[in-house]
Amino acid sequence: MASLLHLRPQALAAFAVCAALAGCAVGPDFQPPANEAPADFGAWHGGANELASGSAGIAASPINWQSFGDPVLDQLQARALKANPDLQTAALRFAQSRAQGTAVRSQGLPQVGMSGSAVRLRESEDGDFARVIGAINPAQKDQIVKVLSEVHNMYQLGFDASWELDLWGRVRRSIEASDADEAASQALLAQVQLSVQAEVARRYFELRSAQEQIRIARADIQAGEETRSLVKVRTDKGLTNGLDLSRQDAQLADVRARLPQLLAQEAQATNQITLLLGERPGALVAELAPLPPAQARALPDLSLGLPSEVALRRPDIQRAQAQLHAATAGIGVAVADLYPRITIGASFGFQSVNASTFGEWGSREWSIGPSIQLPIFDGGRRRATVTLRKLQEQEAAVAYQQTVLKAWHEIDDALSSYSAERQRNAQLAAMEAASRDAWELARVRYEHGMTDFLVALDAQRSLLQAQRARADSNARLALGLVAVTKALGVQPTQTS
């Protein structure tokens, strides 16, 4: 501060101008793009009106993974967040972006360093200093050179400091771009979390669907064996011919043939879940054991939240906006490179050939002053970089709009599929109930000889088909709700 008092008025004025300019930053300031959203989820619908969800789905808070009300699924989700390899990779990349951000932010701070040395050296008798001495004092050149070239010690200790005057905002724009890149990495991590959790839920419901189909198949086998016993009794008593027994055997064999394939589907779904959790095959057999039918949980009501909040939840939209922000700040960095770069430097230290005098005030050396880098000619490289950054910003803006548009299409597709499956599921439930009544009636009539076995067999086949279709629809309904949950961009499950 004391040294500034001795500067000339012109220098003080220049310094004041530089300080004022330090508050400026060239390049465009980022403005978050406006996100258009419908009044309700049924307003932007590309299909039949029967599949539009409308405003009935709006609720104060959106659905999330805990809305499924399945403790096993909740545990799997929490474990996946901790152990999934893809998530670990995304987390490491986010940590790298934070470290990179710290390095960039350090550019705005003074850089201070310290150096010291203690060496024993000898100067060359034929070096540059010998030529200088010969030109200044040729008569005593040999004597002086001999003294200067003697072996001696040299002690040095010094401090160096430098600070760039961010006149045009190059450093600030660099920090802004780095912060935006860090936000994009964080959004990517959230996107991977959402994808992993959606995949865990999808595989989990596929597993439960396979287990339910296995339960139905085994119940059908048991019922078919009971029916065969009835037919055999009637055949043995001569009340019917052997054709009915052969037909029932064929029906029973068809049901039994389905079981191995269903067991394979169960094993594959189990392995997919263990892979998502970073476990070996067979590690989750106990946790993923079939649930009793009484423990089967109904799906939650569809609560979508507000359409205007979708852009705030979906991590892919957040990431696209952060990338647009980084591209906009990059323009400022490129424009600032067109202007001079001024750095204030200072150094202070001690130098002595004698250890006894090292550190004394007379051994001090120092320097202070600005340095300037002025771009004069670079073949158009800097201006081409500005043009490139502007084109990259335009590309990021297009990518952002495409991401938003794609998000609304995914939401509409997921809601339409879920609505269609919900309607189909209701009809299949009615069909199963009617088929069960028809089978019970046909079986009783056959037992009393009031109808042909073909009628009873056809009723049995209809019931089996209805049961399988209903179980498949239940699984599709759960998977559809998973797709809706992912499309709406729910927040990840919090781990303990």
TIMIMAR-6715 format. One line per 4 residues: their letters; for each residue x, y, z negated of C-alpha. Coordinates in steps of 0.02 Angstrom, whole numbers, padded with zeros to 5 digits. Layout:
N
A	X/Y/Z ~ ...
END
This chain:
496
MASL	00000/00000/00000 ~ 00143/00118/-00043 ~ 00218/00094/00130 ~ 00056/00155/00211
LHLR	00073/00323/00124 ~ 00233/00356/00221 ~ 00155/00323/00392 ~ 00126/00465/00509
PQAL	-00052/00534/00529 ~ -00060/00463/00705 ~ -00018/00290/00638 ~ -00147/00307/00500
AAFA	-00278/00355/00628 ~ -00234/00206/00736 ~ -00244/00093/00585 ~ -00416/00164/00542
VCAA	-00477/00131/00719 ~ -00413/-00048/00709 ~ -00501/-00073/00543 ~ -00663/-00009/00618
LAGC	-00646/-00120/00769 ~ -00619/-00268/00654 ~ -00805/-00264/00617 ~ -00848/-00296/00801
AVGP	-00858/-00462/00891 ~ -00867/-00473/01079 ~ -00979/-00598/01167 ~ -01166/-00632/01146
DFQP	-01243/-00660/00976 ~ -01336/-00824/00960 ~ -01525/-00815/00949 ~ -01614/-00978/00904
PANE	-01730/-01025/01048 ~ -01916/-01017/01017 ~ -01999/-01188/01005 ~ -02171/-01199/01080
APAD	-02284/-01321/00990 ~ -02467/-01373/01013 ~ -02603/-01329/00888 ~ -02627/-01514/00855
FGAW	-02552/-01676/00919 ~ -02701/-01710/01032 ~ -02681/-01548/01129 ~ -02528/-01607/01226
HGGA	-02587/-01778/01282 ~ -02552/-01861/01447 ~ -02677/-02005/01443 ~ -02858/-02045/01411
NELA	-02950/-01944/01281 ~ -02989/-02103/01185 ~ -02804/-02116/01140 ~ -02778/-01935/01086
SGSA	-02746/-01922/00901 ~ -02816/-01746/00889 ~ -02809/-01642/00733 ~ -02870/-01781/00620
GIAA	-02692/-01840/00594 ~ -02630/-01676/00523 ~ -02579/-01686/00340 ~ -02475/-01585/00221
SPIN	-02328/-01704/00230 ~ -02274/-01827/00366 ~ -02256/-02014/00349 ~ -02090/-02087/00299
WQSF	-02015/-02258/00275 ~ -02079/-02270/00095 ~ -02255/-02247/00162 ~ -02255/-02429/00217
GDPV	-02261/-02478/00033 ~ -02144/-02627/00053 ~ -02010/-02641/-00083 ~ -01909/-02764/00021
LDQL	-01905/-02644/00168 ~ -01855/-02501/00052 ~ -01709/-02603/-00015 ~ -01653/-02649/00160
QARA	-01659/-02467/00214 ~ -01554/-02412/00066 ~ -01425/-02548/00096 ~ -01416/-02507/00282
LKAN	-01375/-02325/00242 ~ -01228/-02383/00138 ~ -01159/-02527/00240 ~ -01208/-02507/00423
PDLQ	-01049/-02497/00531 ~ -01123/-02371/00653 ~ -01171/-02259/00508 ~ -00998/-02273/00434
TAAL	-00923/-02220/00600 ~ -01042/-02072/00615 ~ -01003/-02021/00435 ~ -00816/-02025/00472
RFAQ	-00841/-01916/00625 ~ -00940/-01793/00522 ~ -00799/-01789/00394 ~ -00677/-01757/00537
SRAQ	-00782/-01610/00597 ~ -00782/-01536/00422 ~ -00593/-01552/00412 ~ -00578/-01471/00582
GTAV	-00691/-01330/00522 ~ -00579/-01300/00372 ~ -00429/-01287/00488 ~ -00518/-01162/00601
RSQG	-00579/-01055/00456 ~ -00401/-01039/00394 ~ -00362/-00932/00548 ~ -00452/-00787/00467
LPQV	-00340/-00788/00314 ~ -00161/-00725/00293 ~ -00030/-00857/00329 ~ 00107/-00861/00197
GMSG	00262/-00970/00201 ~ 00425/-00992/00108 ~ 00593/-01051/00171 ~ 00761/-01077/00091
SAVR	00929/-01153/00134 ~ 01102/-01180/00063 ~ 01227/-01230/00198 ~ 01414/-01237/00221
LRES	01465/-01180/00396 ~ 01602/-01120/00510 ~ 01582/-01000/00655 ~ 01665/-01033/00823
EDGD	01820/-00930/00861 ~ 01763/-00916/01041 ~ 01581/-00874/01008 ~ 01482/-00717/01050
FARV	01543/-00623/00897 ~ 01725/-00645/00958 ~ 01680/-00559/01122 ~ 01597/-00416/01030
IGAI	01747/-00392/00915 ~ 01866/-00393/01064 ~ 01767/-00254/01144 ~ 01760/-00150/00985
NPAQ	01934/-00178/00911 ~ 02047/-00275/01028 ~ 02202/-00238/00926 ~ 02139/-00331/00771
KDQI	02029/-00458/00861 ~ 02131/-00612/00810 ~ 02137/-00565/00627 ~ 01952/-00525/00617
VKVL	01901/-00682/00712 ~ 02010/-00788/00598 ~ 01925/-00717/00444 ~ 01749/-00735/00514
SEVH	01779/-00913/00571 ~ 01832/-00975/00401 ~ 01725/-01107/00318 ~ 01602/-01027/00197
NMYQ	01435/-01051/00110 ~ 01272/-00966/00155 ~ 01124/-00954/00038 ~ 00953/-00897/00099
LGFD	00780/-00883/00020 ~ 00634/-00791/00096 ~ 00446/-00770/00108 ~ 00352/-00740/00271
ASWE	00173/-00679/00290 ~ 00066/-00642/00442 ~ -00114/-00594/00471 ~ -00203/-00570/00635
LDLW	-00312/-00416/00649 ~ -00473/-00491/00716 ~ -00513/-00336/00817 ~ -00622/-00421/00947
GRVR	-00695/-00561/00840 ~ -00594/-00702/00917 ~ -00566/-00784/00748 ~ -00744/-00753/00690
RSIE	-00816/-00826/00850 ~ -00700/-00975/00831 ~ -00764/-01002/00654 ~ -00943/-00981/00715
ASDA	-00916/-01111/00850 ~ -00832/-01228/00726 ~ -00977/-01212/00604 ~ -01098/-01251/00744
DEAA	-00996/-01404/00794 ~ -01002/-01461/00613 ~ -01191/-01438/00611 ~ -01203/-01540/00772
SQAL	-01101/-01679/00693 ~ -01213/-01676/00540 ~ -01367/-01686/00652 ~ -01287/-01832/00745
LAQV	-01261/-01920/00579 ~ -01445/-01893/00538 ~ -01491/-01957/00711 ~ -01391/-02116/00685
QLSV	-01471/-02137/00513 ~ -01643/-02121/00590 ~ -01602/-02244/00728 ~ -01529/-02371/00607
QAEV	-01677/-02359/00489 ~ -01800/-02374/00632 ~ -01707/-02527/00696 ~ -01707/-02605/00522
ARRY	-01894/-02576/00508 ~ -01925/-02644/00682 ~ -01825/-02802/00652 ~ -01906/-02823/00481
FELR	-02082/-02819/00552 ~ -02029/-02935/00693 ~ -01968/-03055/00558 ~ -02131/-03042/00461
SAQE	-02227/-03069/00622 ~ -02129/-03226/00661 ~ -02156/-03289/00483 ~ -02343/-03254/00497
QIRI	-02350/-03347/00663 ~ -02258/-03492/00580 ~ -02384/-03492/00438 ~ -02528/-03492/00562
ARAD	-02447/-03631/00664 ~ -02422/-03741/00511 ~ -02600/-03708/00453 ~ -02660/-03752/00628
IQAG	-02558/-03912/00624 ~ -02635/-03960/00458 ~ -02810/-03919/00521 ~ -02775/-04014/00682
EETR	-02718/-04166/00584 ~ -02878/-04160/00482 ~ -02981/-04147/00641 ~ -02885/-04294/00715
SLVK	-02925/-04398/00562 ~ -03109/-04357/00585 ~ -03104/-04402/00770 ~ -03011/-04563/00733
VRTD	-03141/-04615/00606 ~ -03278/-04585/00732 ~ -03179/-04677/00864 ~ -03148/-04826/00750
KGLT	-03335/-04835/00711 ~ -03374/-04834/00896 ~ -03466/-04668/00885 ~ -03355/-04597/01023
NGLD	-03228/-04660/01147 ~ -03040/-04643/01142 ~ -03044/-04493/01258 ~ -03088/-04375/01115
LSRQ	-02941/-04439/01013 ~ -02822/-04415/01160 ~ -02883/-04237/01184 ~ -02856/-04197/01001
DAQL	-02681/-04273/01007 ~ -02639/-04162/01155 ~ -02706/-04009/01063 ~ -02605/-04054/00908
ADVR	-02446/-04081/01010 ~ -02468/-03911/01090 ~ -02477/-03826/00920 ~ -02326/-03923/00856
ARLP	-02226/-03875/01010 ~ -02244/-03691/00966 ~ -02164/-03710/00794 ~ -01979/-03732/00845
QLLA	-01983/-03576/00953 ~ -02060/-03476/00811 ~ -01926/-03538/00691 ~ -01793/-03481/00815
QEAQ	-01874/-03308/00822 ~ -01871/-03300/00633 ~ -01686/-03345/00629 ~ -01643/-03216/00763
ATNQ	-01737/-03077/00673 ~ -01651/-03123/00510 ~ -01480/-03116/00592 ~ -01519/-02948/00671
ITLL	-01560/-02877/00500 ~ -01403/-02948/00420 ~ -01300/-02873/00562 ~ -01377/-02702/00534
LGER	-01331/-02715/00351 ~ -01154/-02771/00390 ~ -01180/-02943/00313 ~ -01132/-03119/00371
PGAL	-01264/-03237/00442 ~ -01368/-03315/00304 ~ -01326/-03184/00173 ~ -01506/-03121/00161
VAEL	-01603/-03283/00168 ~ -01670/-03264/-00009 ~ -01718/-03081/00012 ~ -01805/-03114/00178
APLP	-01902/-03267/00125 ~ -02083/-03271/00185 ~ -02205/-03174/00078 ~ -02364/-03257/00013
PAQA	-02517/-03204/00112 ~ -02584/-03111/-00041 ~ -02429/-03000/-00041 ~ -02451/-02944/00139
RALP	-02467/-02755/00134 ~ -02584/-02650/00238 ~ -02509/-02514/00346 ~ -02520/-02336/00281
DLSL	-02637/-02206/00351 ~ -02563/-02104/00491 ~ -02511/-01934/00424 ~ -02418/-01837/00556
GLPS	-02379/-01672/00474 ~ -02385/-01508/00569 ~ -02333/-01504/00753 ~ -02236/-01343/00726
EVAL	-02122/-01433/00602 ~ -02069/-01569/00724 ~ -01922/-01466/00789 ~ -01863/-01443/00610
RRPD	-01862/-01631/00577 ~ -01798/-01713/00735 ~ -01608/-01726/00723 ~ -01585/-01733/00911
IQRA	-01666/-01561/00928 ~ -01561/-01495/00784 ~ -01405/-01563/00868 ~ -01450/-01487/01037
QAQL	-01478/-01317/00955 ~ -01312/-01327/00863 ~ -01223/-01371/01027 ~ -01306/-01221/01110
HAAT	-01246/-01112/00965 ~ -01068/-01177/00983 ~ -01071/-01144/01171 ~ -01133/-00965/01143
AGIG	-00995/-00931/01016 ~ -00869/-01004/01138 ~ -00907/-00861/01258 ~ -00852/-00737/01125
VAVA	-00689/-00831/01098 ~ -00651/-00827/01285 ~ -00696/-00642/01303 ~ -00586/-00596/01153
DLYP	-00438/-00677/01240 ~ -00450/-00541/01373 ~ -00399/-00410/01245 ~ -00235/-00380/01152
RITI	-00199/-00483/00998 ~ -00117/-00389/00854 ~ -00034/-00475/00707 ~ 00035/-00392/00551
GASF	00194/-00479/00492 ~ 00304/-00457/00341 ~ 00454/-00547/00268 ~ 00561/-00528/00112
GFQS	00707/-00630/00052 ~ 00888/-00642/-00005 ~ 01045/-00689/00091 ~ 01220/-00709/00020
VNAS	01382/-00801/00053 ~ 01416/-00812/-00135 ~ 01308/-00907/-00256 ~ 01353/-00781/-00392
TFGE	01278/-00634/-00297 ~ 01129/-00730/-00227 ~ 00971/-00652/-00296 ~ 01048/-00483/-00331
WGSR	00955/-00332/-00265 ~ 01092/-00293/-00143 ~ 01070/-00462/-00059 ~ 00890/-00425/-00012
EWSI	00825/-00417/00165 ~ 00650/-00374/00224 ~ 00546/-00326/00373 ~ 00367/-00268/00402
GPSI	00269/-00215/00554 ~ 00141/-00263/00685 ~ 00166/-00369/00839 ~ 00056/-00366/00992
QLPI	00018/-00491/01129 ~ -00051/-00405/01283 ~ -00115/-00511/01427 ~ -00058/-00432/01591
FDGG	-00064/-00565/01725 ~ -00114/-00747/01713 ~ -00181/-00782/01887 ~ -00362/-00762/01831
RRRA	-00354/-00900/01702 ~ -00435/-00802/01560 ~ -00578/-00735/01665 ~ -00608/-00907/01739
TVTL	-00619/-00972/01560 ~ -00753/-00841/01521 ~ -00852/-00897/01673 ~ -00832/-01078/01621
RKLQ	-00895/-01042/01444 ~ -01048/-00952/01514 ~ -01088/-01100/01627 ~ -01068/-01218/01479
EQEA	-01190/-01112/01379 ~ -01317/-01122/01521 ~ -01294/-01310/01526 ~ -01320/-01322/01338
AVAY	-01479/-01217/01354 ~ -01547/-01334/01487 ~ -01500/-01485/01380 ~ -01592/-01408/01233
QQTV	-01751/-01380/01332 ~ -01740/-01557/01401 ~ -01718/-01627/01225 ~ -01871/-01535/01162
LKAW	-01975/-01589/01312 ~ -01918/-01769/01293 ~ -01963/-01764/01109 ~ -02143/-01715/01143
HEID	-02158/-01850/01275 ~ -02092/-01979/01152 ~ -02215/-01920/01020 ~ -02361/-01929/01140
DALS	-02309/-02102/01202 ~ -02290/-02167/01024 ~ -02457/-02096/00967 ~ -02547/-02163/01121
SYSA	-02474/-02337/01099 ~ -02516/-02339/00914 ~ -02694/-02277/00944 ~ -02722/-02407/01081
ERQR	-02655/-02548/00973 ~ -02761/-02494/00826 ~ -02917/-02503/00933 ~ -02863/-02671/01004
NAQL	-02827/-02737/00830 ~ -03004/-02695/00772 ~ -03078/-02791/00918 ~ -02963/-02939/00889
AAME	-03016/-02944/00707 ~ -03197/-02955/00763 ~ -03152/-03090/00890 ~ -03061/-03193/00758
AASR	-03209/-03184/00640 ~ -03329/-03236/00777 ~ -03214/-03376/00835 ~ -03199/-03441/00658
DAWE	-03388/-03446/00640 ~ -03404/-03534/00808 ~ -03273/-03663/00760 ~ -03355/-03700/00593
LARV	-03523/-03722/00676 ~ -03453/-03831/00816 ~ -03356/-03939/00693 ~ -03510/-03969/00584
RYEH	-03617/-04009/00736 ~ -03484/-04130/00800 ~ -03472/-04217/00631 ~ -03659/-04249/00638
GMTD	-03654/-04305/00818 ~ -03755/-04156/00878 ~ -03630/-04098/01010 ~ -03491/-04161/01121
FLVA	-03309/-04151/01062 ~ -03266/-04038/01208 ~ -03372/-03903/01129 ~ -03283/-03922/00963
LDAQ	-03113/-03929/01048 ~ -03148/-03772/01148 ~ -03203/-03682/00989 ~ -03044/-03737/00903
RSLL	-02936/-03674/01046 ~ -03027/-03508/01044 ~ -02995/-03489/00858 ~ -02811/-03530/00875
QAQR	-02793/-03405/01017 ~ -02884/-03271/00916 ~ -02774/-03302/00764 ~ -02614/-03287/00864
ARAD	-02675/-03132/00955 ~ -02725/-03050/00791 ~ -02558/-03089/00710 ~ -02466/-03023/00863
SNAR	-02572/-02865/00860 ~ -02534/-02839/00676 ~ -02349/-02845/00718 ~ -02371/-02727/00865
LALG	-02467/-02608/00753 ~ -02325/-02604/00627 ~ -02197/-02581/00766 ~ -02304/-02442/00839
LVAV	-02304/-02353/00672 ~ -02115/-02372/00665 ~ -02105/-02289/00836 ~ -02217/-02146/00777
TKAL	-02112/-02124/00620 ~ -01952/-02116/00722 ~ -02028/-02000/00853 ~ -02079/-01876/00718
GVQP	-01902/-01873/00650 ~ -01928/-01919/00467 ~ -01792/-01884/00342 ~ -01680/-02032/00293
TQTS	-01714/-02133/00138 ~ -01615/-02065/-00008 ~ -01494/-02187/-00083 ~ -01452/-02199/-00267
END
